[in-house]
Amino acid sequence: MPAEHSTLSLDQEQIFLSWLEFVRRGQTTGILREMTLEGWKRCADLGVNPTELVPAFLSPEELIKRRQRHETLIRVARPHLEYMALTMEGVPFVIALLDADGWVVDILGAPEVLDGGEAYGLCQGACWAEKVNGNNGGGTAIVKDAPVIIVGHEHFKQAYHGWTCLGVPIHGPSGELIGAIDISVPNEYGKAERMIMAMAAVHSIETELAAEKVRQSATLAYRAAHDFKNPLAVIRASAQLIKLYPDTESSLRMLDRIIEQVDALEELANDLVILSATGRTVSRAETHLAEIVRIALHRCENLAGKVEIQAELPPDLPLVLGNERLLARAFQNVIANALQAMEGQGRLAIRVAGAVEAAGVAGAARAAGVAGAALTGRVIVEVEDTGPGIPEEVLPRIFEPFFSNSRQGTGIGLTVAREVVEEIHGGRISIQSRVGEGTKVTMVFPVNA
């Protein structure tokens, strides 16, 4: 098949001279696209080394967790990536799906490109954010929240000067930025027309994600209505008994049952309100997570039974920008879930601690201190129980609404916790569990972010 001829007629020789000048002097008098010069300035401000390529990767465990978190996006986008790949026959190419942080969560490409591609970060789990890879199709589309094309020497990283990359951002049903698609080919195969194909694919992905959200909302509403009916039936029956047998000891017991069921309805309603708030702006203030955990633990005391509770709640941790009410609800749900699993026996350990990490950058990049692996503050909340544990085959579904191994609770407690931690506060939540040993829930929050 004859090679395609590039329709991108930028003066690459002039751009390369401008790039050399910028790298040496931090500025250039050359004629460049405004987007290109802005990208180079951002990269310089981030401390990106233009002549050295040190890819950054998620650890295998981190990659699994991130792909699970973006399971819907990956599942919906995959057929569109495959269709675009079919149109690239005879062309060395890479098509990547990035999340909003610039991590590659799915990738397709010609074998001759992907074989050995890890050296260039052409693989799942690689970071294509500008802070690591310089300006590039997907990473810059995320920064600009707009479609971009970057040709040859327009890349800040010299290693990518032989490539033409385009990127299109992807938005979720509420309009939030959730990722991007990147199509990269050698310069001689660069065609601006591929932007139309990529934008059409993203439009289809966004439409399907919106439809998926509607289906999920309908399911949630149906299950919520069903779960409201059960307590209401108990309340009605209890009220009828009180009417038949007033002023008796059994009537007092019926009143207690009514109060219990009203409390259960309130719990369910509170969780549903939080789920409905996802994607909306919520008020935030500097908060002490240890104090909020203390409040949540107090609210769960009636579930403790004979459980031994160990709490490490230091008062001098960094502040987190958050919504105290929502955070308390998330912590309460996680703690209650652990206590219910232990059924009044065992040990519950709650730890809140500050940490410094390299913003998820792993492997060679972290070891080399690559730009973008700058240390950032985190506050970590861990809730660990000695309950029965969660079977391995169940773990991938543990955050699904109304999915529960327990006979107690609303079935959406962990769903709410994930929404509060990840969607509303930009943190991470993960679960480790072994059957017969127990479960640990880890929540990580950025400091003042």
Residue pairs with C-beta under 8 A, 6 or more apart in sequence:
1 89
1 90
3 188
3 189
4 91
4 188
4 189
4 191
5 188
6 164
6 187
6 188
6 189
6 190
6 191
7 190
7 191
7 192
7 193
8 149
8 151
8 164
8 187
8 190
8 191
8 192
10 33
10 151
10 152
10 154
12 151
12 152
12 153
12 187
14 30
14 31
15 30
15 32
15 36
15 152
15 153
15 154
16 153
16 161
17 30
18 28
18 29
18 30
18 31
18 32
19 28
19 40
19 50
19 153
19 156
21 27
21 28
21 29
21 30
22 28
22 40
22 44
23 50
23 51
26 44
28 37
32 154
33 154
35 140
35 144
35 148
36 135
36 150
36 154
39 130
39 134
39 135
39 140
39 150
39 154
39 156
40 135
40 156
42 130
42 135
42 143
43 50
43 130
43 134
43 135
43 156
44 156
46 130
46 131
46 371
46 372
47 371
47 374
48 130
48 131
48 132
48 134
48 156
48 157
48 371
48 372
49 370
49 371
50 134
50 156
50 157
50 158
51 158
53 119
53 120
53 121
53 157
53 159
54 364
54 365
54 368
54 370
55 118
55 119
55 120
55 121
55 126
55 127
55 132
55 133
55 363
55 364
55 365
56 121
56 126
56 127
56 132
56 361
56 362
56 363
56 364
56 365
56 366
56 370
56 372
56 373
57 118
57 121
57 123
57 125
57 126
57 127
57 361
57 362
57 363
57 364
57 365
58 66
58 103
58 125
58 127
58 360
58 362
59 362
59 363
60 125
62 125
62 360
62 362
63 124
63 125
65 428
65 430
66 99
66 103
66 105
66 125
67 74
67 105
67 106
67 124
68 396
69 422
70 99
70 105
70 178
70 179
72 209
72 212
73 97
73 99
73 105
73 170
73 178
73 179
73 205
73 209
74 97
74 105
74 106
76 205
76 208
76 209
76 212
77 97
77 106
77 170
77 181
77 201
77 205
78 106
80 201
80 204
80 205
81 95
81 97
81 106
81 108
81 181
81 201
82 108
83 201
84 95
84 183
84 197
84 198
84 201
85 93
85 95
85 108
85 109
87 197
88 95
88 110
88 185
91 110
91 185
91 189
92 110
92 112
92 113
92 185
92 186
92 189
93 109
93 110
93 113
93 183
93 184
93 185
93 189
94 107
94 108
94 109
94 110
94 113
94 114
94 117
94 122
94 182
94 183
94 184
94 185
95 107
95 108
95 109
95 181
95 182
95 183
95 184
96 104
96 106
96 107
96 108
96 122
96 128
96 138
96 181
96 182
96 184
97 104
97 105
97 106
97 107
97 179
97 180
97 181
98 104
98 105
98 128
98 138
98 139
98 142
98 179
98 180
98 181
98 182
99 105
99 178
99 179
100 142
100 177
100 178
100 179
101 127
101 129
101 360
102 127
102 128
102 129
102 130
102 131
102 132
102 133
102 138
102 139
102 142
103 125
103 126
103 127
103 128
103 129
103 360
104 121
104 123
104 124
104 125
104 126
104 127
104 128
105 124
105 179
106 124
107 114
107 122
107 123
107 124
109 117
109 122
113 122
114 122
114 123
117 123
118 126
120 159
121 127
121 128
121 132
121 133
127 133
127 360
127 361
127 365
127 372
128 136
128 138
128 139
128 182
129 139
129 142
129 372
130 136
130 139
130 140
130 143
131 371
131 372
132 361
132 365
132 370
132 371
132 372
132 373
133 139
133 157
133 160
134 155
134 156
134 157
134 160
135 150
135 154
135 155
135 156
136 150
136 155
136 157
136 160
136 165
136 167
136 182
136 184
137 148
137 149
137 150
137 165
137 166
137 167
137 180
137 182
137 183
137 184
138 165
138 167
138 180
138 181
138 182
139 167
139 180
139 182
140 148
140 150
140 167
141 147
141 148
141 167
141 168
141 169
141 180
141 182
142 167
142 169
142 177
142 179
142 180
144 169
145 169
145 177
146 169
147 166
147 167
147 168
147 169
147 195
147 198
147 199
148 166
148 167
149 164
149 165
149 166
149 192
149 195
150 164
150 165
150 166
150 167
151 164
151 187
151 190
152 161
152 162
152 163
152 164
152 187
152 190
153 161
155 161
155 163
155 165
162 186
162 187
163 184
163 185
163 186
163 187
164 184
164 185
164 186
164 187
164 189
164 190
165 182
165 183
165 184
166 182
166 183
166 184
166 194
166 195
166 198
167 180
167 181
167 182
167 183
167 198
168 180
168 181
168 195
168 198
168 199
168 201
168 202
169 177
169 179
169 180
169 202
170 177
170 178
170 179
170 180
170 181
170 202
170 205
170 206
171 177
171 178
171 206
172 178
172 206
172 209
172 213
172 279
173 209
173 210
173 213
173 279
174 278
174 279
174 280
175 279
176 279
181 198
181 201
181 202
181 205
183 194
183 198
185 194
216 401
219 401
220 272
220 275
220 401
220 402
223 401
223 402
223 411
224 268
224 272
227 268
227 402
227 410
227 411
228 265
228 268
231 261
231 262
231 264
231 265
232 261
232 265
234 257
234 258
234 261
235 257
235 258
235 261
235 262
238 254
238 255
238 257
238 258
238 261
239 254
239 258
241 250
241 251
241 254
242 251
242 254
242 255
245 251
264 410
267 410
268 410
268 412
270 329
271 329
271 333
271 410
271 412
271 413
271 415
271 416
272 412
274 326
274 329
274 416
274 419
274 420
275 401
275 412
275 415
275 416
275 419
277 326
277 424
278 419
278 423
278 424
279 423
282 323
282 326
282 424
283 323
284 321
284 322
284 323
285 321
285 322
285 323
285 324
286 319
286 320
286 321
286 448
287 319
287 320
287 321
287 322
287 324
287 327
288 315
288 317
288 319
289 317
289 320
289 322
289 327
289 352
289 379
289 381
289 445
290 313
290 314
290 315
290 317
290 352
291 313
291 315
292 324
292 327
292 328
292 331
293 311
293 313
293 331
293 350
293 352
293 381
294 311
294 313
295 328
296 328
296 329
296 331
296 332
296 335
297 309
297 311
297 331
297 335
297 350
299 328
299 332
300 332
300 335
300 336
300 339
303 336
303 339
303 340
304 339
304 344
304 348
305 339
305 343
305 344
305 345
306 344
306 345
307 339
307 342
307 344
307 345
307 346
307 347
307 348
308 346
308 347
308 348
309 347
309 348
309 350
310 347
310 348
310 349
310 350
311 349
311 350
311 351
312 349
312 350
312 351
312 352
312 353
313 350
313 352
314 352
314 353
317 352
317 353
317 354
317 379
318 354
318 377
318 379
318 447
318 448
319 447
319 448
320 379
320 425
320 445
320 446
320 447
320 448
321 448
321 449
322 425
322 445
323 424
323 425
326 420
326 424
326 425
327 420
327 425
329 416
329 420
330 416
330 417
330 420
330 421
330 443
331 381
331 383
331 417
333 413
333 414
333 416
333 417
334 383
334 413
334 414
334 417
334 441
334 443
335 348
335 350
335 383
336 409
336 413
337 406
337 409
337 413
337 414
337 441
338 348
338 383
338 384
338 385
338 387
338 439
338 441
339 348
339 385
340 406
340 408
340 409
341 385
341 387
341 388
341 405
341 406
341 439
342 348
342 385
342 386
342 387
343 387
346 385
346 386
346 387
346 438
347 385
347 386
348 383
348 384
348 385
348 386
349 382
349 383
349 384
349 385
350 381
350 382
350 383
350 384
351 380
351 381
351 382
351 384
352 379
352 380
352 381
352 382
353 379
353 380
353 382
354 377
354 378
354 379
354 380
354 447
355 377
355 378
355 379
355 380
355 444
356 375
356 376
356 377
356 378
357 375
357 376
357 378
358 366
358 373
358 374
358 375
358 376
359 372
359 373
359 374
359 376
361 370
361 372
361 373
364 370
365 372
365 373
366 373
376 446
376 447
377 446
377 447
377 448
378 444
378 445
378 446
378 447
379 444
379 445
379 447
380 442
380 443
380 444
380 445
381 442
381 443
381 444
381 445
382 440
382 441
382 442
382 443
383 440
383 441
384 438
384 439
384 440
384 441
385 438
385 439
385 440
386 437
386 438
387 438
387 439
388 435
388 436
388 438
389 433
389 434
389 435
389 436
389 437
389 438
389 439
390 398
390 405
390 431
390 433
390 435
390 439
391 435
392 435
394 405
395 431
395 433
397 403
398 414
398 431
399 414
399 415
399 418
400 415
401 411
401 412
401 415
402 410
402 411
402 412
403 411
404 411
417 429
417 441
417 443
418 429
421 427
421 428
421 429
421 443
421 445
422 428
422 429
425 445
426 445
426 446
426 449
427 443
427 444
427 445
427 446
428 442
428 443
428 444
429 441
429 442
429 443
429 444
430 441
430 442
431 439
431 440
431 441
431 442
432 439
432 440
432 442
433 439
433 440
